[in-house]
């Protein structure tokens, strides 16, 4: 299987109508924006795209629509996480049939299986789409209780030919250093991708890609950070890293609601979150807008679509 390099991966938000239905026309506009603003790949619907609030049918609809909308301009990575192994595996099969370039999944929602069962969960999903590179999305802050280890990944390499790498949000450098010490020995093209915009530290360990929710708000800034890191110009990337960190610090507490509010502040309205998530109140919106106005890098970003 040829090595698939995701590069800088944008993770689009999901827009909803006032009746809380997915607005595909609006989603098409969002996808076109990301493609026009230097994304190397798209991954959706990720957690910032409110995937856990989508039905199985809606996930399939979003994946198929994104692939069609992209029209081959860039690859689409399908997020296929679910609580049940067979449900996630069926979604992986659908992604392969629909033309996805890769699949990504996290640990099973709600359940906290022991290592042997977690290994089986990942194996079933990856084996369901054998033609696609398969990435594990490790996000212990969102999905506590289930730990991914270098040992588990090495076992998965032995069992699954299309296991391509880990998208790491743990910021556990001991884990990622151990992973990148041993996994590339077992699979030469094994990849570490940063799941947050802390790219300088991740690149120092060997990360080659980045999943970036903030690329929708500040695509020029995130692209600059990523490009400098890929050139191993880590000292030069420090300023961009600090600017991205300040943006992340302003948005992270409010989660999806803050991200959608920031997009609206940049002239790129993506609608409101789907219940049970609630939008920011007026005080939260004003505080976020004030924070964005103080950021030099944000003032340099183009407003609107």
C-alpha positions in Angstrom: 0.0 0.0 0.0 1.5 3.4 -1.0 2.2 5.7 2.0 -0.5 8.2 2.5 0.8 11.5 4.0 -2.2 13.5 5.4 -0.1 16.7 5.9 -2.0 19.6 7.3 -5.5 18.3 8.0 -8.4 20.7 8.4 -11.4 19.4 10.4 -14.5 21.2 9.2 -17.4 22.1 11.5 -20.9 20.8 10.7 -23.6 23.5 10.1 -27.2 22.9 11.2 -30.5 24.6 10.2 -32.7 26.2 12.8 -34.5 22.8 12.9 -31.1 21.2 13.8 -30.8 19.3 10.5 -27.5 19.2 8.6 -27.3 21.9 6.0 -25.4 20.3 3.1 -25.3 23.4 1.0 -23.7 25.3 3.8 -21.3 22.4 4.5 -20.3 22.6 0.8 -19.4 26.2 1.3 -17.3 25.3 4.4 -15.5 22.5 2.6 -14.7 24.8 -0.4 -13.3 27.4 2.1 -10.9 24.8 3.6 -9.8 23.6 0.2 -9.1 27.2 -0.9 -7.1 27.9 2.3 -4.3 25.5 2.0 -5.6 22.3 3.6 -3.7 19.2 2.5 -6.5 16.9 3.6 -9.9 17.1 5.3 -11.1 14.9 8.2 -14.7 14.8 9.1 -17.0 14.6 10.9 -14.5 14.9 13.8 -15.6 15.7 17.4 -15.4 19.4 16.6 -17.8 18.6 13.8 -20.2 17.3 16.5 -19.8 13.7 15.3 -21.2 12.3 18.6 -24.4 14.2 17.9 -24.9 12.7 14.5 -26.8 9.5 13.7 -25.1 6.7 11.8 -26.9 7.7 8.7 -25.9 11.4 9.1 -22.2 10.4 9.4 -22.4 8.4 6.2 -24.2 11.4 4.5 -21.5 13.8 5.6 -18.6 11.6 4.5 -20.2 10.8 1.1 -21.0 14.5 0.6 -17.6 15.7 1.5 -15.9 13.3 -0.9 -18.2 14.4 -3.7 -17.7 18.1 -2.9 -14.0 17.7 -2.8 -14.1 16.4 -6.3 -10.6 14.9 -6.0 -9.0 18.3 -5.1 -7.7 16.8 -1.9 -8.1 13.6 0.1 -10.9 13.1 2.6 -10.3 11.2 5.8 -13.4 9.6 7.2 -13.9 9.6 11.0 -15.6 6.2 11.9 -15.7 6.1 15.7 -18.5 4.5 17.5 -19.2 2.6 20.8 -19.8 -0.7 19.0 -17.1 -2.4 17.0 -19.4 -3.6 14.3 -21.1 -0.2 13.9 -17.7 1.5 13.5 -16.6 -1.3 11.1 -19.7 -0.8 9.0 -19.0 2.9 8.8 -15.4 2.1 7.7 -16.7 -0.1 4.9 -19.0 2.6 3.8 -16.1 5.1 3.8 -14.0 2.8 1.6 -16.9 2.3 -0.8 -17.6 6.1 -0.9 -14.0 6.9 -1.9 -12.4 8.1 1.3 -8.6 8.3 1.3 -8.2 7.0 4.9 -10.1 6.3 8.1 -9.5 7.4 11.6 -11.1 6.2 14.8 -10.8 6.7 18.6 -11.4 4.4 21.5 -15.0 3.2 21.8 -17.4 5.8 23.3 -18.6 5.1 26.8 -16.9 1.7 27.2 -13.5 1.3 28.7 -12.3 -2.1 27.5 -9.1 -3.8 28.6 -6.2 -3.8 26.2 -7.0 -7.1 24.5 -10.6 -6.0 23.7 -9.4 -2.6 22.6 -6.9 -4.3 20.3 -9.8 -6.3 18.9 -12.0 -3.2 18.5 -9.3 -1.5 16.4 -8.6 -4.6 14.4 -12.2 -5.1 13.4 -12.4 -1.5 12.2 -9.2 -1.4 10.3 -9.8 -4.8 8.7 -13.2 -3.7 7.5 -11.5 -1.2 5.1 -8.3 -3.0 4.1 -7.6 -0.7 1.1 -7.5 2.4 3.3 -4.8 3.6 5.7 -6.1 3.4 9.3 -5.2 5.9 12.0 -6.0 5.8 15.7 -7.1 9.1 17.2 -5.8 9.2 20.8 -7.7 11.8 22.8 -7.6 10.9 26.5 -8.9 14.2 27.7 -12.1 13.7 25.8 -12.2 9.9 26.2 -10.7 9.2 29.6 -10.4 5.7 31.1 -8.9 3.9 28.1 -5.2 4.1 27.5 -3.4 3.6 24.3 0.2 2.4 24.6 3.1 1.8 22.4 2.8 -1.9 23.2 -0.8 -2.0 21.9 0.2 -0.1 18.7 3.1 -2.6 18.1 0.6 -5.5 18.4 -1.7 -3.8 16.0 1.1 -3.4 13.5 1.7 -7.1 13.6 -2.0 -7.9 12.9 -3.2 -5.1 10.6 -1.3 -4.3 7.4 -3.1 -0.9 6.9 -2.5 0.5 10.4 -0.7 3.7 9.3 -0.2 5.7 12.5 -1.5 7.6 15.5 -3.1 11.1 15.7 -2.1 12.1 19.2 -3.9 14.6 21.4 -2.5 13.2 24.7 0.5 15.5 24.8 2.1 12.6 26.7 5.7 12.9 25.4 6.8 9.8 27.1 4.2 7.8 25.2 5.0 9.5 21.8 8.7 9.1 22.2 8.4 5.4 23.0 5.9 5.0 20.1 8.2 6.7 17.6 11.3 4.8 18.9 9.8 1.4 18.2 6.8 1.6 15.8 8.9 2.8 12.7 11.2 -0.2 13.3 8.2 -2.5 12.9 6.6 -0.5 10.1 9.0 1.8 8.3 6.3 4.3 7.1 4.5 4.5 10.5 3.3 8.0 11.1 2.8 10.3 14.2 0.3 13.1 13.6 -0.3 15.9 16.1 -4.0 16.1 17.1 -3.6 19.6 18.4 -1.8 22.7 17.2 1.2 22.1 19.5 3.2 21.2 16.4 6.7 22.3 17.5 6.9 19.7 20.3 5.2 17.0 18.2 7.5 17.6 15.3 10.6 17.3 17.5 9.4 13.8 18.3 8.8 13.0 14.6 5.2 14.1 13.8 4.7 14.6 10.0 1.0 15.8 10.1 -1.4 17.9 12.0 -5.2 17.7 12.6 -6.2 21.3 13.1 -9.6 22.6 14.2 -8.2 26.1 14.5 -7.3 26.1 10.7 -10.9 27.3 10.1 -10.3 30.4 12.2 -6.7 31.2 11.3 -5.7 29.2 8.2 -2.7 31.4 7.3 -1.3 31.2 10.9 -1.7 27.4 11.1 -0.2 26.9 7.7 2.8 29.0 8.6 3.3 27.0 11.8 3.0 23.7 10.0 5.3 24.6 7.1 8.0 25.9 9.4 7.8 22.7 11.5 7.9 20.4 8.4 11.1 22.2 7.5 12.4 21.5 11.0 12.8 25.3 11.5 11.5 24.8 15.1 13.2 27.8 16.6 11.7 30.0 13.8 8.3 28.4 14.4 8.2 29.5 18.0 6.4 32.8 17.4 3.7 31.2 15.3 3.4 28.4 17.9 2.8 31.0 20.7 0.2 32.8 18.6 -1.6 29.6 17.9 -1.4 28.7 21.6 -3.0 32.0 22.5 -5.8 31.4 20.1 -6.3 27.9 21.4 -6.4 29.2 25.0 -9.2 31.6 24.1 -11.3 29.0 22.3 -10.7 25.7 24.2 -12.8 26.4 27.3 -16.0 26.8 25.3 -15.3 23.9 23.0 -17.4 23.7 19.8 -19.6 26.7 20.9 -16.5 28.9 21.1 -15.1 27.5 17.8 -18.4 28.3 16.0 -18.5 31.7 17.6 -14.9 32.5 16.5 -15.8 31.4 12.9 -18.7 33.8 13.0 -16.5 36.6 14.3 -14.2 36.0 11.3 -17.1 36.4 9.0 -17.5 32.7 8.3 -20.8 31.7 10.1 -21.1 28.0 10.6 -24.3 28.1 12.6 -25.0 27.1 16.1 -24.2 23.8 17.9 -26.8 21.0 17.9 -28.4 20.3 21.3 -27.5 19.4 23.9 -24.6 21.7 23.2 -25.5 25.4 23.7 -24.1 28.4 22.0 -22.1 31.0 23.8 -24.1 33.7 25.7 -23.5 37.3 24.9 -20.9 37.8 27.6 -18.9 34.8 26.2 -19.2 36.1 22.7 -18.0 39.6 23.7 -15.1 38.1 25.7 -14.0 35.9 22.8 -14.3 38.8 20.3 -12.2 41.0 22.5 -9.5 38.3 22.8 -9.4 37.9 19.0 -9.0 41.6 18.5 -5.8 41.6 20.6 -4.1 38.9 18.4 -1.8 40.3 15.8 -1.9 37.1 13.7 -5.7 37.1 13.7 -5.8 40.7 12.4 -3.7 39.5 9.5 -6.2 36.8 8.5 -8.7 37.5 5.7 -12.3 37.9 6.9 -15.2 36.2 5.3 -15.3 33.2 2.9 
